[in-house]
């Protein structure tokens, strides 16, 4: 894989739904994606302008906020759907109100899991 002027070898899975036989509902695609990519370190997010693609697991809260607050013109929607916005805001508030490092880490992991789930759902719905 060629990335930013460097040759990088990464283990990856490529899934093309167009190569699968038969019509599939978005819920079927989402279920398959959730099964194929069960952990946060398997999903890479990249800022539209500048920055490097890093796994969701390695994102800090501030980096995550930067990606979630911005919707590129080429995308149909934000990563967090309107239906999950309330859950996201509650997790965000819990993270910001955390008084210990372990609470912060736990709440950040919950946020990342929500982002992974929402990203895969948006991909399944052909929105990202």
N, C-alpha and C positions, 0 to 999 in steps of 0.2 A: 504494500500500500504506500502510495506517495503522499506525504503530508508536510506542508510548509518547507519544501526543499530537502526533506529527509526521507530516506526509505525506512519504513517502520513495518515490523512484522507483528501482526496481532491475530489472536484467535477470534474468529467471528462466525456468525451464522447469517446467511443471506436467505431471505424469504421473499419470494415473488408470488403474490396471490394469483397473478394472472396465469401462472404455470399450473395451478391446481385445477383439477377437473371439477366442473359443476359450479353453479352459483352458490355463494355463501352469504349468509347474513352477517352484518357487522358484529353481532354478539358471538357468533361462531369464531370469527377471526380474532376477536378480543380474547376469547377463552384460549385459543391456540397460542397467541402471543404471550399471554400471562403464563402459560405452561412452558413455552420455549425460553422465556426470559424471567425467571423467578426471583432474581436478586438485583439489587441496585447497582452492583458493579458490572453488570452486563449491558447497561444502558448508558450511552454516551450522548451528552448534550453539548452543543457548541453555540456560543454567541454568534449572531449574524455578522457583526462587525468586530474584527480583531479577536484575540483570545484563542485558546486552544481547546480542543475537544477533550474533556476528561469524563471519567465515569461519574455517574450520579452519586455514587458512594463517596467520592472524593470532594464533592462540592461543599463549600462552606455555606452558612446561612446567607451571607451577603451575596455570594455568587448566585445562589439559587434565586434569591429575590430579584436580582438583575435580569435573569432569564424569564422569570414568571411575570414580571411587571411589563415586559415589552412584547408586542405582537408584531413580527415582521410583516411587511406588506404582502409577501409571497404566501403567507399562511392564512387560512380561513378563520382561525380562531385562536384564542389564548390556549396554553397548555391546560390550565385549570378551567373546566367547564363551569357554566353558570350553576349547574346542579351541585357541584362540589365546592363552590366558592365559600359557602358558610363553614363547611368542614375545614377548608384551608385556613380561613381567618381564625377559627378557634384554635387550630394547631399552631398557627403563627403567634397568636397571643400567648398561648401556653409556653412557647419557646422563649418569647421576650420576657415573660414573667418568671421564668425559671431562676431559682436562687442558687442551685448547685450545678457543678459541671456535669454530674451524672444525669440530672434532670434535663439539662440543656441537650446533652447527647441523645437521650431517649426521645425527646420531643423533636429533635432534628431528624432522627431516624424515622419517626412517624411521618414527618413532612415529606421526606424523600420517598417513602413507600407510597404515599398519596400521589406524588408527582410521577412516579413510575407507572402506577396504575392508570392515572389520567392520560399520560403520554401514550401508552399502548391503546387505550380506548379511543383517543383522538386519531391515532393511526388507523385503527380498525374502521373508524367511521370516515376515513379518507379526508380528514381535516388537517392533518400535518403531513 
